[in-house]
C-alpha cells in the first residue's frame, strides 16, 4: 500500500510523453445502445410537446379599426376566447402601449351598442389565448352587456393581431358565427378555425414563460416584421424559424427545434463518453443518466435558446477532446487542425445563440494551452531527440491557425446571425435616426465609443456594421447594467445563485394550471436529485483522484465543468437554475468516471470471490435505474401532465425541501 501511494505521488514529477491515440472504432453494439437510449428520449420529448394546430392567419387592424361579428340569432355569450399573435409594431409603440386592449361590445340591431368591455393584455400575451381570468370577469358582467346578435371587435392599440375569436354559451357550446365584416382586410380570418378554439388556455395551445420572446421573434423574422427580442444573439431564433416554416406557427412547431436538439444531445454525449471511457457499458451509463435528467427534459421542451447553447457547447468540447488526445509530434499537423476547426465552428454557433457560449471559449482556450504546455514539456525533456525538435515551428503554426479557427470564423458566424435581423429593418435604425439611435432605447445603450459607429461608410455594409455594433451595446447594457440594478421587489421570485444550483435547492416554476379542483398541471425545471447530488460527490472524488494521480481525462472534465460554473460566481445579474444546464453533461461524465474508478479499485479487483467483484461492477446499474424511477415519479410535474394534488403532496414534496417556500410545485 505504501509503494502504491509512493508511485501515485511520484507520477507528478515523472515525465511521460503523449502519443496520439487511435480513433475509437464503434461496434454495432454502440449504435444499438446509442439508438435505443436516443429513441426513448425522443418519445418522451415529443409526446404532448404541444398542439400541432393553431391559428395561422391574422386580422391586423390599426388603432380604432373594428370588425362586426354576426350570429344567426340573438345570443348570450357566457365565454369568449381570443387568440392573439405578435403585435405588428415598432418599439416606439411599446413605450406608450405597454398594456393593450381589445374593446368588445354587443348589439341586437347592429346600430345601438352596449357599453364596450375591454380585454386587457400585455406583451406576455403573444401567440396565446386570452387569459382565463379575463374571461371570468367577463362572465360576471351584466348579462345585458353581453347579449345580442352582433358583436363589435375594436382595436385600442396599434397594429393588433387577432388570429381567432370564439364565443361559448352557458352550457359551454361554441356559438356559430354567421359572418365577420370589416373595413380592414382579412377580418374573416378570425372565424376560419373555430374547431380549434380551446375551452381554456394551456401550455399545449399557448406560449408560456420565456416563449413569449423567442418563438415570437422567430415568427417576426419569417414575416419581415420588427423583431421584439434583442437581448440575445439571433441564431437560436433562426433555428426555430426553420422548423416553424415546416410545422407552422404552432406550439409543436416552435418547440420542435429545442426538443430535437435536446434528443440529439443523447447520442452526442454517448460517443463523447465512448471515446473517454472506451467502453460501450459506460457510454450507455452516461447517456442513460443524461436522458433521465430533469433539466435536460424540461429545458429542451420549452422554446428558449438555452438548448442550442448546450448542444453546440457539448459538440465543441467533444471536438476539443479529440485534439486533447492528439500530438503533433507523431501526427501530420493538418490532421490536428480538423478537430480544432470543428471545435471553433461549434463554439461560434454557441456564442451566436447566447453570450453564455463565451464561457465555452474560455474553457477551450484553457484546454488548448494545457495541451500546448504539455507539448513544450515533451520538447524540453527530449530536446536532444530530433523527434521533438520542431516544437516552436509546430506551435507557431498551430497558434496562427487557431486565430482563424477560434477568432475569425466564430466572429463571422456570430455576425452573420444578425443579418436576417438587420434585413427586417429592425435593428437600431441607425440609417434613419443617425448616430444617436431611435428614441425608444435607454440612454445607457448609447454609451459606446463614437468612432466604432462613425467609422463605417454610408452603404449597405456600413449600415449593417453600425447596427451590429449598437446591438452589442444594447445587450451589454441589458445584461450588465439594467438587470443587475433591478430593485429587490422587481427580482423574479425563482431567481437563484450558483451555489443553489449545485445542491438543486431552487428550481423554477415555468407553468401551473389550477383550473380543476384537486388537480394540477405544472412544469418545473430542476435537476434529477440522484444525478445532481451524486454529481457533487463525484466532483469531490474526481478532484481527489486528480491530485493523487494526475489523470488527464479528469483534468479535461474538471476544466469543462468549472468553466461552466465559476463565471456565475461573480455575475451580479439575476440568474436561474437553467444557467447550470451547460455544466450538467460534465457532471454526468464525472459521475461515470467515479463509478468506473470505484469498480477498478484494487480491493475490488483483488477480491478472491470473482462473483462479488462482478456484482460490484454491474451493481452500479442501480444508480441509473434509481434515476429512471425518480424521473417516472416526477414526470407529471416535468411535462405538464395533470396529476392530483394529493400525489404531489405525498410523493414529490420531500421533507428536505419543505422549508423552502420558493420550491413551488402546486
C-alpha positions in Angstrom: 0.0 0.0 0.0 2.9 2.4 0.8 4.5 1.6 -2.5 1.2 2.3 -4.3 0.9 5.7 -2.6 4.6 6.5 -3.4 4.1 5.7 -7.1 0.9 7.7 -7.3 2.6 10.7 -5.8 5.7 10.3 -7.9 3.8 10.5 -11.1 3.5 14.2 -10.6 7.3 14.5 -11.1 8.0 11.9 -13.7 7.7 12.5 -17.4 5.6 10.5 -19.8 5.4 11.7 -23.4 2.0 11.6 -25.0 1.3 9.8 -28.2 -1.8 10.2 -30.5 -4.5 7.8 -29.5 -6.1 5.9 -32.3 -9.7 6.9 -33.1 -12.3 4.7 -31.4 -13.8 2.0 -33.5 -17.5 1.8 -32.8 -19.2 -1.5 -33.0 -22.8 -2.4 -33.7 -23.4 -2.6 -30.0 -22.5 1.1 -29.7 -25.0 2.1 -32.4 -27.7 -0.1 -30.9 -27.2 1.2 -27.4 -27.0 4.8 -28.5 -30.0 4.3 -30.7 -32.2 2.8 -28.0 -31.5 5.4 -25.4 -32.0 8.2 -28.1 -35.3 6.6 -29.2 -36.6 6.5 -25.6 -35.6 10.2 -25.1 -37.2 11.1 -28.4 -40.5 9.5 -27.5 -40.5 11.3 -24.1 -39.6 14.6 -25.7 -42.2 14.7 -28.5 -45.2 13.2 -26.7 -47.5 16.1 -25.7 -45.0 18.6 -26.8 -47.7 20.9 -28.0 -50.7 21.2 -30.3 -49.9 20.8 -34.0 -52.7 23.2 -34.9 -53.1 26.9 -34.1 -54.5 30.0 -36.0 -52.1 30.8 -38.8 -53.8 33.9 -40.3 -54.4 37.1 -38.5 -56.6 40.2 -38.7 -54.3 43.2 -38.2 -56.3 46.5 -37.7 -54.8 49.8 -36.7 -56.0 51.6 -33.6 -59.7 52.3 -33.9 -60.1 49.6 -36.6 -63.1 47.3 -35.9 -64.9 44.3 -37.2 -68.6 43.3 -36.8 -69.3 39.7 -35.9 -72.8 38.5 -36.7 -74.5 35.4 -35.2 -77.6 33.6 -36.6 -79.7 35.0 -33.8 -79.6 36.9 -30.5 -77.3 35.1 -28.1 -76.0 35.4 -24.6 -72.2 35.0 -24.6 -71.0 33.3 -21.4 -67.5 32.8 -22.5 -65.0 34.2 -25.0 -61.6 33.2 -26.3 -59.3 35.5 -28.3 -56.1 34.2 -29.9 -53.5 37.0 -30.2 -50.4 37.0 -32.3 -47.4 39.2 -32.2 -48.4 42.8 -32.4 -47.0 44.2 -35.7 -45.4 47.2 -34.2 -42.2 49.1 -33.8 -40.7 49.5 -30.3 -41.8 53.1 -30.0 -45.4 51.9 -29.8 -44.5 49.7 -26.9 -43.4 52.7 -24.9 -46.9 54.0 -25.0 -48.8 50.7 -25.3 -47.2 48.6 -22.6 -50.7 47.3 -21.9 -53.2 47.0 -24.7 -56.8 46.3 -25.0 -59.5 44.9 -27.3 -62.9 46.5 -27.0 -65.9 44.2 -27.2 -69.5 45.5 -27.4 -72.8 43.8 -28.2 -75.9 44.9 -30.1 -79.2 43.5 -31.2 -79.6 45.6 -34.3 -76.0 46.4 -35.3 -76.6 50.1 -34.7 -77.1 50.7 -30.9 -74.2 49.2 -28.9 -73.9 48.3 -25.3 -71.1 49.8 -23.2 -67.8 48.2 -24.5 -65.8 45.8 -22.5 -62.0 45.9 -22.7 -59.9 42.8 -22.8 -56.5 44.0 -21.4 -53.3 42.2 -22.4 -49.6 42.9 -22.4 -46.6 41.7 -24.4 -46.8 38.5 -22.3 -49.9 37.5 -24.2 -48.5 36.6 -27.6 -49.5 33.5 -29.6 -51.8 32.5 -26.8 -55.4 32.5 -26.0 -56.6 35.4 -23.8 -56.1 34.7 -20.1 -58.8 32.8 -18.4 -59.1 35.4 -15.5 -60.2 38.0 -18.0 -62.9 35.6 -19.1 -64.1 35.1 -15.5 -64.5 38.8 -15.2 -66.4 38.9 -18.4 -68.8 36.2 -17.2 -69.7 38.3 -14.1 -70.6 41.4 -16.0 -74.2 42.4 -16.6 -75.8 39.9 -18.9 -77.4 42.6 -21.0 -73.9 43.9 -21.9 -73.1 40.5 -23.5 -76.4 39.8 -25.3 -77.1 40.5 -28.9 -76.9 39.3 -32.5 -73.9 41.5 -33.3 -70.5 41.9 -31.6 -68.2 44.8 -32.4 -64.4 43.9 -32.0 -62.3 47.1 -31.9 -58.6 47.6 -31.6 -57.5 50.0 -29.0 -53.8 49.7 -29.9 -51.6 50.0 -32.9 -51.4 47.1 -35.4 -53.1 44.4 -33.3 -53.0 40.8 -34.5 -56.1 38.6 -33.8 -55.9 35.1 -35.2 -59.2 33.7 -33.9 -62.2 34.6 -31.7 -64.7 32.2 -30.3 -67.9 32.6 -28.2 -69.5 30.0 -25.9 -72.9 29.8 -24.3 -73.8 29.0 -20.7 -73.5 25.3 -21.4 -70.0 25.6 -22.9 -71.0 25.0 -26.5 -69.5 27.1 -29.3 -71.9 29.7 -30.7 -71.8 29.5 -34.5 -70.7 32.7 -36.3 -72.5 33.6 -39.5 -70.1 36.3 -40.8 -67.5 38.8 -39.9 -67.2 42.1 -41.8 -64.7 44.9 -41.5 -63.3 47.8 -43.5 -59.9 46.3 -42.6 -59.0 43.4 -44.8 -58.9 39.7 -43.5 -61.3 40.0 -40.7 -62.8 36.7 -41.8 -59.6 35.0 -40.5 -61.0 35.4 -37.0 -63.6 32.6 -37.8 -61.7 30.3 -40.1 -60.5 27.8 -37.4 -63.5 27.6 -35.0 -62.9 23.9 -34.4 -59.6 24.6 -32.6 -60.9 27.2 -30.1 -60.0 25.6 -26.7 -62.1 25.5 -23.6 -59.2 27.0 -21.7 -55.7 28.2 -22.2 -52.8 25.8 -21.5 -49.2 25.2 -22.4 -50.4 22.8 -25.1 -52.1 25.6 -27.1 -50.3 28.8 -26.0 -46.8 30.2 -25.2 -45.6 30.0 -21.6 -42.7 31.6 -19.7 -39.9 32.9 -22.0 -41.7 31.5 -25.1 -43.2 35.0 -25.2 -39.9 36.2 -26.6 -38.1 33.6 -28.8 -40.8 32.0 -30.9 -42.3 35.4 -31.4 -39.0 36.7 -32.7 -38.7 33.7 -35.0 -42.1 34.4 -36.4 -41.3 38.1 -36.9 -38.1 37.2 -38.8 -40.1 34.9 -41.1 -42.6 37.6 -41.8 -40.2 40.5 -42.1 -41.6 42.2 -39.1 -39.7 44.3 -36.5 -38.2 41.8 -34.1 -39.1 42.2 -30.4 -36.4 40.2 -28.6 -33.0 42.0 -28.8 -31.3 40.9 -25.6 -29.5 37.9 -27.1 -27.8 37.0 -30.4 -30.1 35.7 -33.1 -29.1 32.2 -34.2 -31.4 30.4 -31.9 -34.4 32.3 -33.2 -33.3 31.5 -36.8 -33.1 27.8 -36.0 -36.6 27.9 -34.5 -37.8 29.8 -37.6 -36.6 26.9 -39.9 -38.9 24.4 -38.1 -41.8 26.9 -37.8 -41.7 27.1 -41.6 -42.1 23.3 -41.7 -44.7 22.8 -38.9 -46.4 26.2 -38.8 -46.6 28.7 -36.0 -47.9 26.2 -33.6 -46.8 25.1 -30.1 -45.4 21.9 -31.6 -43.7 23.9 -34.4 -42.0 26.5 -32.2 -40.9 23.8 -29.7 -39.7 21.2 -32.2 -36.2 22.7 -32.6 -35.4 22.6 -28.9 -36.8 19.1 -28.4 -34.8 17.8 -31.4 -31.6 19.3 -30.2 -32.3 18.0 -26.8 -32.7 14.5 -28.2 -29.5 14.8 -30.3 -27.6 15.6 -27.1 -28.0 12.0 -26.1 -26.0 10.3 -28.9 -23.5 13.2 -28.8 -22.8 12.5 -25.1 -22.8 8.8 -25.8 -20.0 8.9 -28.2 -18.2 11.5 -26.1 -18.3 9.1 -23.2 -17.4 6.2 -25.5 -14.2 8.0 -26.5 -13.4 8.8 -22.9 -14.1 5.5 -21.2 -13.5 3.2 -24.2 -16.5 1.1 -23.1 -20.0 0.6 -24.5 -21.2 -0.1 -21.0 -20.0 3.2 -19.5 -21.1 5.2 -22.5 -24.6 3.7 -22.2 -24.4 4.5 -18.5 -23.7 8.2 -19.3 -26.3 8.5 -22.0 -28.9 6.9 -19.8 -28.3 9.3 -16.9 -28.5 12.3 -19.3 -31.7 11.0 -20.8 -33.2 10.8 -17.3 -32.1 14.2 -16.1 -35.0 16.5 -15.3 -33.3 19.7 -16.5 -32.4 18.2 -20.0 -36.0 17.0 -20.4 -37.8 20.1 -19.2 -35.5 22.8 -20.6 -35.4 21.3 -24.1 -39.2 21.1 -24.4 -39.7 24.8 -23.8 -38.9 27.1 -26.8 -36.0 29.0 -25.5 -32.5 29.3 -26.8 -30.6 27.7 -23.9 -30.9 24.2 -25.5 -28.9 25.3 -28.6 -26.1 26.7 -26.4 -25.7 23.4 -24.5 -25.7 21.3 -27.7 -23.1 23.4 -29.5 -21.0 23.7 -26.3 -21.1 19.9 -26.0 -20.1 19.5 -29.6 -17.2 22.0 -29.2 -15.9 20.2 -26.2 -16.2 16.8 -27.9 -14.0 18.1 -30.8 -11.5 19.6 -28.4 -11.3 16.3 -26.6 -10.4 14.7 -30.0 -7.5 17.2 -30.2 -6.6 16.6 -26.5 -5.8 13.0 -27.4 -3.5 14.0 -30.3 0.1 15.0 -30.5 1.6 17.0 -33.4 4.9 15.1 -33.0 3.5 11.9 -34.4 0.5 13.1 -36.4 0.5 15.3 -39.6 -0.2 18.8 -38.5 -3.1 19.3 -40.8 -4.9 16.3 -39.2 -4.7 18.0 -35.8 -6.3 21.1 -37.3 -9.6 19.2 -38.1 -10.9 18.9 -34.6 -9.6 22.4 -33.7 -11.5 23.9 -36.7 -14.7 22.0 -35.8 -14.4 23.0 -32.2 -14.1 26.6 -33.2 -17.1 26.4 -35.5 -19.3 24.9 -32.8 -18.0 27.5 -30.3 -19.1 30.2 -32.7 -22.5 28.7 -33.1 -22.9 28.6 -29.4 -21.9 32.2 -28.9 -24.3 33.2 -31.7 -27.1 31.8 -29.6 -26.3 33.3 -26.3 -23.3 35.1 -24.7 -23.1 32.2 -22.2 -21.2 30.5 -25.0 -18.2 32.8 -24.2 -17.6 30.6 -21.1 -17.1 27.7 -23.6 -14.5 29.8 -25.4 -12.6 30.4 -22.1 -12.7 26.6 -21.3 -11.5 25.7 -24.8 -8.6 28.2 -24.6 -7.5 26.7 -21.2 -7.7 23.2 -22.7 -5.7 24.2 -25.8 -2.9 25.8 -23.8 -2.7 22.9 -21.4 -2.1 20.7 -24.5 0.5 23.2 -25.8 2.2 23.3 -22.4 2.4 19.5 -22.5 4.0 19.5 -26.0 6.5 22.1 -24.7 7.4 20.0 -21.7 7.9 17.0 -24.0 10.2 19.1 -26.2 12.1 20.3 -23.1 12.6 16.9 -21.7 13.6 15.4 -25.1 15.4 18.5 -26.6 18.2 16.3 -28.0 15.7 14.0 -29.6 15.0 15.2 -33.2 11.5 13.8 -33.0 10.7 16.7 -30.6 12.9 19.3 -32.2 10.2 21.1 -34.2 8.1 22.4 -31.2 8.5 26.1 -32.0 7.6 25.7 -35.6 4.6 23.5 -35.0 3.3 25.5 -32.1 3.5 28.8 -34.0 1.7 27.3 -37.0 -1.0 25.8 -34.7 -1.5 29.1 -32.8 -1.8 31.1 -36.1 -4.4 28.7 -37.4 -6.2 28.9 -34.1 -6.6 32.6 -34.7 -8.7 31.6 -37.7 -10.5 28.7 -36.0 -11.3 30.4 -32.7 -11.3 34.1 -33.7 -12.2 34.9 -37.3 -14.6 32.0 -38.1 -16.6 32.4 -34.8 -16.8 36.1 -35.3 -18.1 35.7 -38.9 -20.7 33.1 -37.7 -21.8 35.5 -34.9 -22.1 38.5 -37.2 -24.0 36.5 -39.9 -26.6 35.5 -37.3 -27.6 39.2 -37.2 -28.1 39.5 -41.0 -31.8 38.4 -41.1 -32.4 40.5 -38.0 -30.9 43.5 -39.8 -32.9 42.8 -43.0 -36.2 43.3 -41.2 -35.3 46.9 -40.9 -35.5 46.4 -37.1 -32.0 46.6 -35.6 -31.1 50.1 -34.5 -32.4 52.1 -37.4 -29.1 54.0 -37.4 -29.5 54.8 -41.1 -32.8 56.6 -40.2 -32.1 58.1 -36.8 -28.4 58.9 -37.4 -25.8 58.2 -34.8 -28.0 58.9 -31.8 -30.2 55.9 -32.4 -34.0 55.7 -32.1 -35.6 57.5 -29.1 -37.1 54.3 -27.5 -33.7 53.0 -26.4 -32.3 53.8 -23.0 -29.6 56.4 -22.9 -27.1 54.0 -21.4 -27.4 51.9 -24.5 -25.5 54.5 -26.5 -22.5 54.9 -24.2 -20.2 53.5 -26.7 -17.0 54.8 -28.4 -18.3 57.0 -31.2 -15.6 56.1 -33.6 -16.9 52.5 -33.7 -20.1 53.9 -35.1 -18.9 56.7 -37.3 -16.1 54.8 -39.0 -18.4 52.9 -41.3 -19.3 54.1 -44.8 -22.9 55.1 -45.6 -23.8 52.0 -47.6 -25.4 48.6 -47.0 -22.4 47.1 -45.3 -21.8 50.2 -43.2 -25.4 50.4 -42.1 -25.2 46.7 -41.0 -22.0 47.2 -39.1 -23.4 50.3 -37.2 -26.5 48.3 -36.3 -24.4 45.3 -35.4 -22.2 47.2 -33.0 -25.1 49.1 -31.5 -26.8 45.7 -30.9 -23.8 44.5 -28.9 -24.0 47.8 -26.9 -27.7 47.2 -26.1 -27.1 43.6 -25.0 -24.2 44.7 -22.8 -26.3 47.4 -21.2 -29.2 45.0 -20.6 -27.2 42.2 -19.0 -24.5 44.3 -17.4 -26.4 47.4 -16.2 -30.2 47.1 -16.3 -30.8 43.7 -14.8 -28.1 44.0 -12.0 -29.6 47.3 -10.9 -33.2 46.0 -10.6 -34.6 46.7 -7.1 -35.3 43.6 -4.9 -39.0 44.0 -5.3 -38.6 43.5 -9.1 -36.5 40.4 -8.9 -38.0 37.2 -10.2 -39.4 35.0 -7.4 -37.5 32.0 -8.7 -34.1 33.7 -9.2 -31.3 31.8 -7.7 -27.5 31.8 -7.2 -24.8 29.4 -8.3 -24.5 27.5 -5.0 -28.2 26.8 -5.0 -27.9 25.2 -8.4 -25.2 22.8 -7.3 -27.3 21.5 -4.5 -30.6 21.6 -6.5 -32.5 23.7 -3.9 -34.1 26.4 -6.0 -36.0 25.1 -9.0 -38.0 27.4 -11.3 -41.7 27.1 -12.0 -42.5 27.6 -15.7 -46.2 26.8 -15.8 -49.1 26.0 -13.5 -52.8 25.3 -14.1 -55.1 25.1 -11.2 -58.5 25.1 -13.0 -59.5 21.6 -12.0 -60.2 21.3 -8.3 -57.8 18.9 -6.6 -55.6 18.6 -9.7 -52.6 20.5 -11.0 -50.7 20.9 -14.3 -47.2 22.1 -13.6 -43.9 22.4 -15.5 -40.9 22.7 -13.2 -37.2 22.9 -14.1 -34.6 21.5 -11.8 -32.2 18.5 -11.7 -32.7 14.9 -11.0 -31.8 14.8 -7.3 -30.0 11.5 -7.6 -27.9 12.7 -10.5 -27.1 16.2 -9.2 -26.5 15.3 -5.6 -24.5 12.2 -6.7 -22.6 14.5 -9.0 -21.4 16.7 -6.1 -19.8 13.6 -4.5 -18.4 12.6 -7.9 -16.7 16.1 -8.3 -15.1 15.7 -4.9 -13.9 12.2 -5.7 -12.6 13.4 -9.1 -10.6 16.3 -7.6 -9.1 13.9 -5.1 -8.2 11.4 -7.8 -6.7 14.1 -10.0 -4.5 15.3 -7.1 -3.2 11.8 -6.4 -2.7 10.5 -10.0 -2.8 13.5 -12.4 -5.4 11.9 -14.7 -5.5 14.0 -17.9 -9.1 12.9 -18.6 -10.2 14.2 -15.3 -8.4 17.4 -15.8 -10.3 17.9 -19.1 -13.7 17.2 -17.5 -13.0 19.4 -14.5 -12.0 22.3 -16.7 -15.2 21.9 -18.6 -17.4 21.7 -15.5 -15.9 24.6 -13.6 -15.7 26.8 -16.7 -19.5 26.5 -17.0 -20.0 27.3 -13.2 -17.2 29.6 -11.9 -18.1 32.6 -14.1 -21.5 32.7 -12.5 -19.9 33.2 -9.0 -19.0 36.8 -10.0 -22.1 37.6 -12.1 -24.2 40.3 -10.5 -27.3 40.0 -12.8 -30.4 37.9 -11.9 -29.8 34.2 -12.8 -31.8 31.0 -12.8 -31.1 27.3 -12.3 -31.3 26.7 -16.0 -28.0 28.6 -16.4 -26.4 25.5 -14.8 -27.6 23.3 -17.7 -24.3 23.5 -19.7 -22.4 22.1 -16.7 -24.7 19.0 -16.4 -23.0 16.9 -19.2 -19.7 17.3 -17.4 -21.4 16.5 -14.1 -22.6 13.2 -15.6 -19.3 12.3 -17.2 -17.5 12.9 -13.8 -20.1 10.7 -12.2 -19.5 7.9 -14.6 -15.7 8.3 -14.1 -16.2 8.0 -10.4 -18.2 4.8 -10.7 -15.7 3.3 -13.2 -12.8 4.0 -10.9 -14.6 2.5 -7.9 -15.1 -0.7 -9.8 -11.4 -0.7 -10.8 -10.1 -0.2 -7.2 -7.5 -2.7 -6.2 -9.6 -4.0 -3.2 -12.5 -4.7 -5.7 -10.3 -6.3 -8.4 -8.4 -8.2 -5.8 -11.3 -10.0 -4.3 -10.9 -13.7 -4.3 -14.6 -14.1 -4.9 -15.0 -13.1 -8.5 -18.7 -13.1 -8.3 -18.5 -10.3 -5.7 -16.3 -8.2 -8.0 -18.7 -8.7 -10.9 -21.6 -7.9 -8.6 -20.0 -4.6 -7.6 -19.2 -3.7 -11.2 -22.6 -4.4 -12.6 -24.5 -3.5 -9.4 -23.8 0.2 -10.2 -26.6 -0.2 -12.7 -28.9 0.5 -9.7 -27.8 4.2 -10.0 -29.3 4.9 -13.4 -32.3 2.7 -12.6 -32.8 4.8 -9.5 -32.6 8.0 -11.7 -35.1 6.5 -14.0 -37.5 5.7 -11.1 -37.3 9.3 -9.9 -37.8 10.5 -13.5 -41.0 8.4 -13.6 -42.2 9.8 -10.3 -41.6 13.4 -11.2 -42.7 13.1 -14.9 -46.1 14.7 -14.3 -44.6 17.9 -12.9 -41.9 18.0 -15.5 -44.2 17.5 -18.5 -47.4 19.4 -17.6 -49.4 16.2 -17.2 -52.4 16.6 -15.0 -51.9 15.0 -11.6 -53.7 15.1 -8.3 -52.6 17.4 -5.6 -52.5 14.5 -3.1 -49.9 12.7 -5.3 -47.7 15.8 -5.3 -48.0 16.3 -1.6 -47.5 12.7 -0.7 -44.7 11.8 -3.1 -43.0 14.9 -4.5 -42.8 17.4 -1.7 -39.9 15.8 0.1 -39.4 16.8 3.7 -35.9 18.1 3.0 -37.5 20.8 0.8 -40.5 21.8 2.9 -38.7 24.8 4.5 -38.0 26.3 1.0 -41.1 28.3 0.2 -39.9 29.0 -3.3 -39.9 25.4 -4.4 -43.5 25.7 -5.5 -44.9 22.8 -7.4 -48.6 23.4 -6.8 
